[in-house]
Amino acid sequence: MERRDTDVERDPVSGRVHEHRTVTTEDPGVPPESSEVVSTSNPGWRAVQFVYLVFGLIDGLLLLRLVLKLLGANPEAGFSNWLYNVTAVFLGPFKNILPTIGTTQSQLEMSVVVAILVYALAGWAVARLVTIIFFRNVTVARRSGGFRPRGY
């Protein structure tokens, strides 16, 4: 006869869910054997988080560029000059797709808006692809109890 018990508890600090499963086999004349799940993890989750981090940083920099251009930030200032140079790499494929709206002081670059949307969509697509390719559940179990060789 086999008995399976599952105990789920949530860590109040980190919010992680720990699932403990115990499988007990009771056979007359054989000592009980049980197994407990030590941890359940998914190695693809870190890859998905990394993809979202990279594309989130790109979108964040582009959004910051959009705001600085709208507010008319001085392009000769250190931070805005650095930001415009860094984001110029990501804006390369989208340069002059749509016109820039505004005066020479305050501008709304519509190509930046398109780039933000495209990079967000690309980040989501790459994350889904990583999910499809790398996601699998890995369960580490610890067994205890009697040892029973085959044939006995």
PyMOL commands that set and color helices and strands:
alter all, ss='L'
color gray80, all
select helices_A, chain A and resi 44-71+78-94+110-134
alter helices_A, ss='H'
color red, helices_A
select strands_A, chain A and resi 2-10+17-27+30-41+100-102+107-109+138-145
alter strands_A, ss='S'
color yellow, strands_A
deselect
rebuild
show_as cartoon
